[in-house]
Amino acid sequence: MENRKGPRMPPKMEAADPHLKKLKTAIAFHQQGKLSEAKQLYEEILSKTQNHFDALHLSAIIAFQSDKYAEAEQLFIEAATLHSNFAPLYLNFGLLRSNQKRYHESYKCFEKAIQIKPDYDEAFMQRGLVLQHLQKDEEAISSFEQVIFIKPENSDAYFHRASSLMQKNRIDESISSYEIAILLTPKTLGYYKKYGFDFQKRYLFDRAIEIYDRAILQQVCDRILYYNRGRALQDLNRIDEALKNYDEAISHDPTDSASYYSRAIALNALGRVEEALQSYDTAIHNDASFFEAYLNRGVIEKELRLFKEALSSFGDAILLKPDDASAFNNRGSILLELRQYDAAISDLNRAIRINPEYGEAYNNRGNVFKDLGFFTEALADYKAAKELKVNYVGAWSNYLFTMNYIDQIDEHVRIEEARKFGEVLTLLVREKIDLRRPYHSKPLLRIGFVSADFMNHPVGYFLKSLLLEATKLHLELIAYSNNPYEDDLTNEFQMHFHKFRKIFDLNDSNAANLILSDEIDILIDMAGHTSGNRLTLFVLKPAPVQVSWLGYFATTGVAEIDYILGDKYVTPTYEEHQFTERIKRLPETYFCFTPPSILTEIEELPALRNGYVTFGCFNNFSKVNEAVVAVWAEILGAVEKSRLFLKAAQFKDHNFVEKTKNQFHHFGVLPEQLCFEGPTNRTAYFNAYNKIDIALDPFPYPGGTTSVEGLWMGVPVITKKGNRFISHNGETIAHNCGQQDWIANDNKEYIEKAVRFSSDLQGLANLRSGLRAQVLASPLFDAKRFARNFEKVMFEIWEEYKIAQQKC
């Protein structure tokens, strides 16, 4: 129920007034809403009797009603000088000042009216409303109680009293007051809306819905009531019901942009993203200045990888609110995806200038710096992000992930930082799932895989080989996908898994209960600290045994993850102290690749037709640090006429190409010795291997997928021995495909091997012609062999769990 903001019109009127007849006519016009006619008669009276109180007072009211506030104020002042003890004048003067939000001055006017007329219920009412605006609810309650004392049937007084009581958390008294208001005037829509919304603001959503339902039964409902009911239902995660309420609100008002906006949020939560986008479009059509609709539409477009459309949405949002940090942050993250690094940094810098405590912007700028190879700057930004927002799991993960690129960080620092992350996560996720279900013997061990990468992604390429053999195993494999994006490989996965669950739209608690209901024995994290991870889910411990495998190459630091899968090369016994998890080693290799579906022919050795050796690296170029550039530059200097072919997503950006040329030029490499290529489709990517003779592995973060794919394309890889899981990756690949001689112990040996191997072109040509067959026969591609080894390790882990349970 809103405050009635119009003035009151009781005239003083004296019987001896010579203008009484004209005054009565003017008042009749005034009451009929014929303001110009009334005003003309008041002015005629004032032209003859300048100090006519009623004409001045009522002229002030007309000025007030016509929004001529300055004129109204002057007339009220003049009238007050004639009669300082007329209570309705001060009531009207107070209403004028309330409309101007001059609450302290209006309060004085209402106080004056009450002094003149102590039983003036309307003045007490208005004083109470002003006190609410001034957030003096105790005094407001007293004022409304005075109204009730004077006029017990005044439902508005009970209604406003209830609102102030709710503000003071006197809930039971507030409920009683609301109920009396409704009892006195049962079909007043405003009462129900405010009553319900007061509960809604206090997160008492069920109580709010009960009130809204009563209004609907009384058939007193409108767009706002259905809209608020929808919001309450959505907060209770009753999304389908919320959607129906938004639709009902829209049926009351098809131009209502707010309901379309909330409807879009509900549709998105239900995974109906195309409909959500349409609903955002309608909200924007109805209200072209709806900033949040542009922003949310852009977020969905970003998730769908519709980057051009997302840029447009965020650009529109920025035009509406050029000082909003979130729009610049979001656009900056898209520009990073598009490898427009300078523009991305510019937007993210702007977001941070607008809001220096915006953790997400620091995190995204850290991602740009990481891509550019500026790891010190990246770590500083991730650190700032996680300090600004203690529970910022994404920034913590990025911080730990980026440490893998830097050799100079002490191993004790790495493990300690990972442990700190695990402790933060455990404190953040206090709830634990009850796993006291009795162990029962069953022929199939049920394994769950949690990943955002069930698609054309390195994790997908390595996992597929295991899935193709799944039907021959005593394992039941269930996927938990944390990514709304799907492609052709996702469709294949859905056919090969026993169940394919989508958890990207589930919170951790709901996802954990889903996993629990599936009775998963061993739950495998396939992301670690990479993008799209759900480590917070693993802290809930929804499975008896939890394992880290394939997607990450270091400790997670999460105490609730029991094992990490490795092999004797990537996880040697003397490095076990680097993990919070127990190490379980597969017999040969900890991963197995799937032969690419694109059957690209291996051409002759490029050096034979070019007359010079071409070295190459197709890794993410952020792996290539200054020490790597120095070693590669020395190789180019030592091998006459040699070239270096670099292919990576970063080279889509012309500025990055120039930066890289300058980086190599510092070590004496001429621009013509370098060839750059940006991202391409998978067919062109494989064909690019036909342009290089020898692949050079970066360090300390060597290749994985690129190395295996290069070997499959007949290109041998020179790699360097490492000192931790990630830096051993090249070693396990080389050992498992019979290329041990291509592992260098140090930089000097790395250069010597490059020079030696490149000097024997016939030997390289012979190796190239037989390398695909060699690696396909190796453990790196032998899916049957790997699947048996994987199954054996899973049952070993389960037996260890059973033994541990028996001891408890």
N, C-alpha and C positions, 0 to 999 in steps of 0.2 A: 504494500500500500504506500503510494508516494505522498509526500507532503503536498498539500494544496497550496500552490504558490501565488495564487491571485489574491488581491486585496479584498477586504470586507467593506460593506457599504452602509452601515447604519448612520444616517444623518442626525445631527443634533436637533434640528428643526424647532423653532420657537413659534408659538401661535401668533405673536405680534409681528412676525416678519412680513413686511409689505410684499416681498417676492415669493411668498409661500406657494401660491398657485403655480407660478412658473417653475419654482424649484421642484414641486411634485411632478410636473410634466417632464422636466429634465431627468429626474430620477427614474421615471417610468421608461423613458428612452434608454437610459443607462442600463437598466435591468434587462431590457430587451436586446442589448448588445448593439444598439444604434449609437455608437460612441460619438460620431461627428455631430449628430443632432443634439445629443446631450451636452457636448462640449460647447456648442454655439450658445445654448441657453445659459450655461454656467457663466460664460464670458459676458453675456448681456447683463446678467445680474451683477457681476463684478465691475462692469463699466459704470453702473449706477451706484453700487455700494462696494467700494474697493476692499473693505475689510469684512466682507461677508464670509464668515467661517465655513459654513456648509459648502458654498460655492468653491472656496479655496481648497477645502479638504477633498471634495469630490472631483475637482479639476486635477488635483495631485494623483488621485486614483486612476483617472483616465490616462494621464501621462505615464504612469506606472504600467498600465495595461497596454499602452502603445510602445513600450520599451524605450521611452524617453526618460531615462533614469535621472539625468542631471536636472531636467525641468521638474520632475516629480519631487526630487529632494528639496529643491528650493521652495516649492509650493507647500510641502509638508512643514518646513521650517516656519514659513510665514503663517500658516494656520496655527501652529503650536504657540506662536507669540500672542495669538488672540485668545486661545483657550488652552491652558497648560494642564487641564485636569480632565480631558476627554479621552478615556481609555482606548476606544477604537482607533483614534488617530495614531497612538503610539504602536498599536498592533500593526496597522498598515505600514507605518514608517519602518517598523522592525522587519516586516515581510519584504519590503523593498530592499533593505540592506542584506537580508538573507539571500535574496535572488542575486545580489552582487557578490555573494560569498564574504561579506564583511560581518563575520559572525560575532565578533566581540561587540561591535556597535549595535547589531540587531539584538543581542542579549540585553543590553542596557535599555533598549526600547521596550522589550517585553517585560522587563523588571519594572519599568515605570508604569506600564499598563496595569500590572498586578498591584502596585502600590495604590493606584487610583481605585481599582476595583478588585478587592481581594478574592472574590469568588469568580474571577474571569477565567473560565475553563479553557477558552481558546488561547489565551495568552500563556497559560501554563503549558498547553500542548506545544505551542510554537517555541517556548523557552526550552522544553525538553528536546525538541528536534535540533535546536541550535547546540545544546549541550552534547548531543550525539556527534554532531560535526566536529565539536571541539574535543571529542574523545573523553568527555567527562561523564561516563555512563552512570556512576553512582548518583550524581546530582540529577541526571536525566531521569533515572528511575523514580526519584523523589518527585520530580515535576509531573510525570505521568500519573503517579499515584494521587497527586492533588486533583488532577482531572477526574480520575475515577471516583474520588471522594465527593466531588461536586456533581458529577454526572455519571453514575454507576453503569449506565447503559452504553457508554461511549466505547465501542469496540476498537476504534483506532488507538485509544489510550492503552488498552490491554496489548494490542499488537506491537506498538512501539516500545512499551515496557518490556515485552518479551524479547525484543531484539537487543535491548541494552542488557538485560539479564544474561542472555547468551554470550554477549561480549565479556561479561564478568565471570563466565563459566559457571553460572548458577543455573545449571542445565534443567534440573527438575522444576524450579520456579518458572523458568522460561517456558517450558512445555505447558505448564498449567496456565500461564498467561496467554499463550497462543491458542490453547484450546477454548478458553473463555471468549476470546475474540471471534473465533470461528463459530462458537455456539450462538453468540449474539448476532453475527452476520455470516451465515454458513456458506453463502455462494460468492464470497469475495475472493477472486482469483489471486490478487496480490498477496493476501494472507498466506495462502498455500505456497506460493512461489518463494516468499521470503522464509517461511517456516522450514520448508525443505532445503533451501539453499544454505540456511544457517547450519544444518546438520552436514551438508555436503562440504562446506568449508572446513569442517572439523573432521573430515575423513570418515564420518559416520554415514556411509553411502546407503546401507540397508535402510536406516531410519529415514533418510531423505526420500528414498524410493517409495516407502510406505506413505509418506505425506503426499507425494505426487499422485500416487494411485488413488488416494481419497479424493483428490481434486477431480481426477478423471471420472470417478464414480458419481461425483456431484455434477458432472458435465460442465465444470468450470476449468477449461484448459485452453492453452494457446501455444503458439510456436515456442516461446521461451520455456514453458513448462516441459514440453516434450524434449526440447534441446537439453535442458538441465538433467532430465531423467536419463537421457542417452549418455550424458557425460558421467553420471553416477554409475550407470551400468558398465560403461567402458572401464572405469576405475576399478570395478569388481571383476574385470576381465570377462564379462558376459558380452562379448563383442557382437554376436549375432543379434541379441536383444537390443543392444545400443543402436545398431544399424537401423532396426525397425523404427526406433524412436526418432532418429534423424530424418528418416523418410516421412514420418508423420509430421514432424516440424516443417519440413519442406512443403508438404501438402497444404499446410496452413499459410505458407508464404514462399512461393517458388523463387522469389528473389533473395532469399535469406542466404547470404554468403557464409555466415558462421556455421550453419548446419551442413552445408556442402563441404566445408573445410573439415569439420569433425567427422563427417561421413567418410571422407577420403582417408583419414587416419585409421578409422575402423576397417575399411576395405583393405588397406595396406597390411594391417595386423592379421587379417584373414588370408593374406597371400594373394588377394585379387588386385594386383598392382595396376593392371591396365584400367580397371574401373576406378581405382584410386586416382590415377592421373586424370581421367575424365572429370572426376568430381572436383579435383583441384582446379581444372580448367573452368568449370562452371562457377566455382567460387570467385575466380579471377574475373570471369565475364561479368558477374554480378557486382563485383567491387574491384575495379582495376587498381586500387591502392592497397590491396590485401597483401602486405609484405610477407607474412608467415606462409601464405599459400604458395607464393613464388619460391620461397626458401625450401619448404617441404617437397614441392614438386621437383626441385633440383636435386634433392637428396635421393629421391626414388630413381630419377634419371641416371644419377651417378651409379647407384647400385646395379642398374640394368646396363651399365656401360654405354649409355646414350650420352656421350660426353659433350657433343655439340649442343644437344638440347639442354643439358644441365648448365653449360656455360651461359646459354641464353637466359635461363631461369634465374641464375644467380646474378647475372648482369642486370636484369629487371629489378631484382630485389635491391641491388646497390643503388640504382637510380632513385628508388623510393626512399631508401635510408642510407645515404652515403657515409653515415657515421656509425653504422652497425658492424661490429667486428665479425659476427658469425657469417655474414654474406661474403666478406673478403676471405675468411678462412676456408669456406667451402669452395669458392672459386679457385683459390690457391691450390687446394688439393686436386681439383680437376686439371689444372694447368700442369701439375706434377705428372699426372697420369699421361698427359699429352706430350711430356718431355719438353715443355716450354719453361725451362728452369728460371730464367731471369724474371719472366712475368709472374711465375709462382712465388718467388721470393719477394717480389714487389708487393703482391697482394697480402702475403703472410706478414710482412713487415708492417703493412698498413693496419692489419688486424691487431697486431701487438701494440702499435702506437695508440690505437683507439682504446684497447683494453690490455694494459700491461700484465694483468693477472689471468690471461686467457690461455690455460694450459694446452688446449687442443691446437691452438695456433703455433705454440712452441713445438709441439709434437710433430705437426705437419711440416714446419720449417726444418726440423731435424731430419725428416724423411727426404727432403730436397737435398740437404747437405750430404746425407748418406749416399744418395744416388750420384752426387758429384764427386764423391770420394773425400769430402771434408769431414773426416770422422771426429776430430777434436771438437769442431763446431756442432756436429750432430749430437755427440754425447752431452755437450753443455746444454743444448736445447731440450733433450729428453730429460736430463736431470732437473732442469727448471720446471718442466711440465709435471713431473711426478712429485716435486716438492710443493708446487702450487696446488695440486690435487692429490692428496695422499692415496686415494683409492684408484688412481689412474693406471689401471692394469696395462692398457695398451702402451703407454709411455714407458712403463717398467720393462715390458717385453722388448720394445724397440731398443732400449738402453742396453739390455743384456745381449740382444742379437748383434748389435753394432760392435760390441766389444770383440766379437769373433774376427773382425777385419784387422784388428790391431795386434801385432806380434809383441809389442813392448809392454803390454799389460801383464803384470805378474799373475801366475796361475792361482795363487792364494787369494788375490783380489777378485778374480773371476768367480771362484767358488763362494767366497764370502758374500759378494753382491747377489748371487743367485739365491743363497740361503736367506738373505734379508728379504728378497722378493717373496720367497715361500712363506716366511713368517708373516709378512704383510697380508698375503692372500689368506692365510689361515685365520687371521684376526678379522679380516673383512668378511669372510664367509663363515659365520659362526655355526650355522645349522649343519647338522650331519644326518645322513640317511641311515635309518635303522637296518642293519644288514644281518640281524640275527635269524637268518633262515637256515634250517638244517641242511647240511650237505647231503645230497642224494646222488647215487651213482647213475650215470647215464652214458650212453654210447658216444654221444656227440658233445664236444666241448664248445660252449657258445662264446664266440669272440665278437666284441663290438669295436668298430673303428670310428673315431671321431675326427672329422676333417672338413675343411672348407674347400678342398682341392680334388673332389671326385669329378674331374673334368680333364681337358687337355692342359695338363700341368705336369711338371716333373714327378710329383707324388703319384698322379694318376698313371703315368707311364710305367713306373716301377710296381705299383700295386696291381695293375692289370694282369701281369704274368701269374701272380698268386691266385687271382680270382678265376682264371681260366682252368686252373687245376683243382678248384675248390670242391667240385663234386666227388673227387676221388679221395678226399680227406675225411677224417673223423672230426671235422670242425664244422660248425654252423656259423657263418659269417653274416653279421648285421652291420649296416652302415648307418651313421648318424651325421647327416650332412648339415654343415653350418654355413651354407651359401645359397642364396636364392637363384644365382646364375646357373644355368645348365647348358650343356652342349651335347654333341653326338656321343662323346665318351661317357658323359653322365648317363645317357640312355642305355649304353652298354652295361654300365655298372648296375643299373637298376634291374637288369635281367639276371646278372650273375650273383648278386647278394641274395641271401635268404630273405631278408627284409631290407628295404631302403627307407629310412626314417628321415624326415626333415625337421631339424631343430633350430634353424636360424631365427625363427619367430617365437621360440620358447625361452622363458627365463631359465636360469640355472636350476631352480627348484623343480620346475615342471619337466625339464629335460632329464634331470636326475631320476625323477619318479618314473618317467617313461623307460629309461634304461633299467631301472630296478624291476619294473613290471615285465620286461623282456627276459629277466633272469640271466643277465650277462655274467659269465664267469670271469673273463679277462677283458678289460676295457683298454683299448690302445689309443693313445694320443698321437696323432700324425701331424702335429703342427709345432709343438714346442713354443718358442717365442716368435714364430712367424705370423704373418697376417692371418686373421680369421681364427685364431686359437680360442679354445674354451677351457683354459686352465682353471678358471674359477669353478667350472663344472666338476673337474677332477678333485678339487678340494672337498667337495661334498661326499666323495668316495661312494659313488653309486654302484660300484662293482667290487667284489672281494679283492681282486688283484688288478692293479693298473700298471700300464707299461707305456714307455715312450719309444716310438720307432719311426724311422724313415724321414719324417718332415723336418727334423732338427738335429743338429750335430754337436750338442753339448748338453750339460745337465740343465734340467728345467728349474731346479732348486725347490721343487714342490715336494714336500715330505710325503704327501699322499700318493705320489707315483712311486711304485715299488721297484720297478726294473727299467733299464734301458737296454735295447737290443743292439749288439755290435758284432764284431768279429775280432780275430786275433790281431788284425792289422790296425783297425781304427780304435780299438779299446784294449791295448796291451795291459797286462797285469800291473806293470809298474806305473800306470796312470789312473788306477782305480780311485785314488784320492781326489780326483777332479770331479767326482759325481756324488750327488746326494742319493741317487738311485743305486741299487745293486746292478751289476753288469751281468747280462746273460748273452753269451756269445754263440752265434750260429757257426756251424762247422767250417764253412769256406768264406762266404760273403754275406753281409747282412742285408743286401738287396739283390734283386734280380730284375733285369730290364726286359721290356716287351719289344720284340722286333717291330720297327715302325711299319705302319700300314701303307705308307708311301714307299714304293719300291724304286728308289733312285739308283740308277746304274753308277758304278764306280768307273770314272774315266782314267786314262793313263796319268802317270805322274806329271803334274803341271810343269815341273822343272825341265822335263825332257822337251817340251814344246816351247817353253818360255826362255830357256837359256839361263835361268837364275832360280834360286830357291825362294819359295814363298812360305814364310812362317805365318801362323794364324792363331787368333784367340777369339772365340765366340761367346765368352763368358760375360755376364753382367760386368760392365767396366768399372763398377765401384770396387771390385776385387783387385784392380790394378793400382797398386800404390807406387810411391816414388822408388822404392827399392826394386820392385819388379821392372819398372821402366828402365832403371839403370842397367839391370842385367840384360834385358832385351836389347837395349841400345848397344851394349857391348857385343852381343851376338851379331847384330846387323853390321857392326863395324868389322867384325872378324870374318864374316862370310861374304865374300865379294859379290856385289850386285844384288844381294838379297833384299827381299821386301817383307813387310809385315802387314797382313790383312786383318783388320779389326772390325768385328761385327757385333753390335749391341744396340739395345733400345736407345741408349743415350745419344747415339750418333744421328738420331732424327733431328736433334737440335744443332743448327749450324754453329752457334757460339761454342758448344761443347766440342765440336770437331776442331775449331781453331784453338781452343784451350789445350786440347790433347796434342795437336801439332807443336805448340809452343813447349809443352811439357817434354816431348821427345827431342825437340831442337836444343833444349838446354843440355842434353847429353850427346849432342853432335849428330842427331839423326835428321836428314834432310826431308822436307815435305814429300818429295817424289818417292821416297822409300816406303811411304805409308799409304794404305788404301782403307777407306772407311765405308761401312754399310750399316744402315739402320735396320729396324725390325721389318721382317717380310713374312709372307705366309710360310707354312711348313714345307711346302715343295721347294720354294726358292731357298729356304734355309738349308735343306739337305744338298741342293745343287751347289751352294756356296762352298761346301767342303771339297768340291772338285777343283777349287781354285787354290788350295793350299797343300803343301807337301808335308809339313810337320806342325803339329799343334803345340803351343807353349802354354803350360798350366800356370796360372797366377799363384801367389803364395802370400800369406799363410792360408788363404781361403781358395782352395783349388776348385776345379770343375767337378761336376758329378754327371748330370745329364749330358752336358755338352761333350764331355770326355768319352762317355760310352757311345754316344751317337757318332762322334768323330771316328772312333775305332770301327764302328759298324760301316762307316763310309771309307774305310781303308786308310785313315789318317792316324799315325801313331802320335802319342802324347809324351812330351818330356815333363815330368813332374818332380816335385822336391819333397824329400822326407820332412815330416812335421813333428810336432810335439804335443798334439792333442787331437781329439776326435776329428774335428773339421779339417785340420791340416794333414791328416792321414788319409783323406778320402782318395787322393790320387794313387796312394800306395796300394790300397785294397783293390782298386780297379786294375792296376798294372800287374799285381801278383796273380789275380784271378784270371787274367787272360794271357799269361805267359810273357809279359813284357817287363819283367823285373829289371832288365838292363836299362830301362828308360827312367828309372828312379834315381835322382841325384841326391847326394847326401848334403850338399851345400851349394852356395851360389857358384863357386868356382867350378865344381863338377857339372853343374847345370849348363854352364857356358861351354865347357869342354865337350859334353855330350851333343849339344846342338851343333857345334862345329864338326865333330866327328861324323855324326849321322848324316849331316847335310853334304858331306864330301863324298859320300858313296851313293850316287844317284841310282845305280843299278840295284844296289841292295835295298834302297828305299822303294824302288819300283816293284821288286819281287815281294817285299813285305806288303805293299799296298794291294797287290793282286790277290793275296791269300788271307788278308787280315780279317775280312768279314767272316769267312768260313771258320777261321780260328776263334774269333770271339763268340760266334753263334754256338760253337761246341763247348764253350767255357762255362763255368758256374755263373757268369754274369748274365747269360741268356738261357740257361738250362732250367726252365720253369718247373719241370717235374721233380728234379733233384732239389731245387730250392724249396718247393712246397713240402716235400717230405721232411726236410731239415726244419722248416718253420713249424710244421705240425709237431715234430719231436720236441722242440724247445717249448712250445705251448703246454704240452703235457708234462714236461719237466717242471715248469713253473707252477702248474696246478698241483702236482704232487708235493712240491715244497710247501705250498699253501696248506694242503691237507695235513701234512706232518706238523706244521706250525700250529694249526688249529687243535690237533690232538694233544699237543703239549700244554695248551692254555687251560 
